[in-house]
Amino acid sequence: MKSSRVSTASLTVLAFMSAVVFFVARPYLAGSGLTVRAVAHQWWWEFDYPSLGVKTSNVLYLPSESEVQLELRSADSIHSFWIAGMKKSVDIIPGQAHLLDVLVKSPGELYGNCDSGCGCGTVCMRFRVLISAPSEFQRWAVNEQLRPAEFRPPRAAKTPECALNTAHPGHIKRNSPATRLQQLLDRN
């Protein structure tokens, strides 16, 4: 006859695994959403996931079928945040946080950029948005947490040519307010 008693070691392992799953799954539990700090730096993006203890550069990872709050900030100058499919970009002013609630529906890949300052939009400060199923996102987050490597921002980038030249093809094709402002400033 088999014993129905569970060993203390088995209970300890089960309790430990439950705690790990709870910690990782916490952002996805009912009533709690994921918050990501998106910080614009000159010529690159930092994405910080405070509840997960993870930071990335130039790639925004999101779980599908979820609500995500983006806390938009600027580290240095006026920037804007735009992802393909958004009606208009959101201006980001240094020293201010702008909260943007996003409903993420399905997995896929999108692109985003800053359309402020240089005005070319399609060339400067591009980033990728990778959206995966919640279970895949959870695996990604656990893998990132377990990595011993620390977050390293991109090396100081040279100012893109388009930011210094309003005759750049990106400016000519895109007649945005930022482009017109930059052209007026360049004339003086």
N, C-alpha and C positions, 0 to 999 in steps of 0.2 A: 504494500500500500504506500502510495506517494504522500509525502507530507505537504500540506497546503501552507506551511509556514514560509515566509519570505525572509531570507537572511538580512541581517543588519547591513552588510556590505552592499547587497542589491538595492536596498532602500536608499542608502547613501548615494550610490551612483545615480539612481533614478532622480533623487532630489537635486543633485548637481546638474544633471542634464536638463531638468525642468527649469532650473534657474538660468542656465545658458540660453535655452530657447526663449524664455520670457524676456531676457535682456535684449536679445537680437530682434525679437518680434515686437517689442514694446512700441515702436513707432507705428505699427500697423494695426494695433488693437483698436476696437471700436472707441470712438470719441477722441482719439489722438491722431494727429496728422504729422507728417514729416515737415520739418523746417530746414531750409537750406539757405545759408548766407552766401549770396553772390556778390563778390567784391571785384569791381572793375579797377584794374591797374593799367597804367599806360602800356598798351599793346598786348595785354593778356588778362584772363579771367581766373579768379580763385573761387572754388565752390567748397564751402565748409559745411559739414553735416554735424552740428554740435551734439546731437543726441546719440550719434554713432561714433564720434571721435575720429572722423575721417575727413581728409581734405584732398581735393583734386585740382588740377589746373587745366583749363581749356576744354574740359569734358564734364557735362552735367549729367549725372546718372539719376534716373527717376524710376519708381515702381509704377506700373500701369494700374488702372482701376483704383486710383487713390486721389486724395486731395493733398496738395503740397503748398506750403507757404514759402515763397521766396522773399528773403529780406535783402533788398538791393542796396548796395553801398558803393561809394567811390573812395578809393585810396588817395587820389591825387587831383583830378580835374573833373569837369562836367563830362559825364558819359551818358549813354542811353542803352537800354536793354531791349532787345527784340529777338523773338524766335519766329521762324517761318510759320505763318498761320495767324499771327497776331495782327489785329487791325492797325495798330500804331505802336511805336516804341514808347518806352517809359524813360523819362529823364531821371538821371541820378546825380544829385548835387552833393559835393563833398560835405561831410559833417551831418548829413541827414540820411535817415533810413526810409526807404519806400517799401511797403509791404505789398506783395502781389500774390493773390491766391490763384492757384492753377489747378484745374481739374484734369488729371491725366487719364485718358480713356484706354488707349490700346498701345501695345508694344510697337516700337519702330525707331527710326533715326531721323532727327531733325537738325537743322543748323540755325545758329543765331549769330548776332554780331552787335557791335556798337555803331550807331549811326550818328555820332556826335563829334564835333571837332573837325575831323578831316572831311566828313560828309560823303565819302565814297561808298560807305555802307557794305559793299560786297567784297572789299579787300581787307579792311582793318579789323583787328580784334575779333576774328571769327572764333566760334566754339561749336562743339558738337553736343547734341542732346541725345543720350542713349536711354531709351525707355524699354524696360523688360518686365516680364511677369513678376508679381510680388515675390514668389519663391526664388526666382533667379536673382532679383535685386537683393534679397536677404543673403543669398550665397555670396554675392559680390561684396556686400558690407562685411560679412564675417571674414572673408579673405583679406580685405583691406585692413581690418582691425588686427589680424594676426601677423601681418607683414612687419618685419623689424625695421624696414627702411622708413626714414622720416620724410615728410612732405618737403619737396624741393621745387620752388617756383622756377619757371623758365629763366634761362640766363638773360641778362639785360639785352633787350632787343633793340636793334637799330631802328630809328624812326622810319616807318614805311615811306617810300617815295611819294605815294599818293597824298600823304598828309602834308607834304611840303610843296605840292605842285597842283594848283587848281585846274591846270590844263590836262591833268591826268584823265585818261579815258573813263575811269570810274566816275569822275565828277561831271563830265560832259553828258553821260548817259543818265545821270540821276540829278534831277533839279530839285533837291530837297532844301528846306529852309537853312539847314546847317551849311550846305554847299554854297548857297547864295550869300550867307553871312561871311563865310571864309573868303569868297571871291571879293566882297567889299573890303574886308580887312587887308587882303593882299594888294589892293589898288593903292592904298594909302601908305 
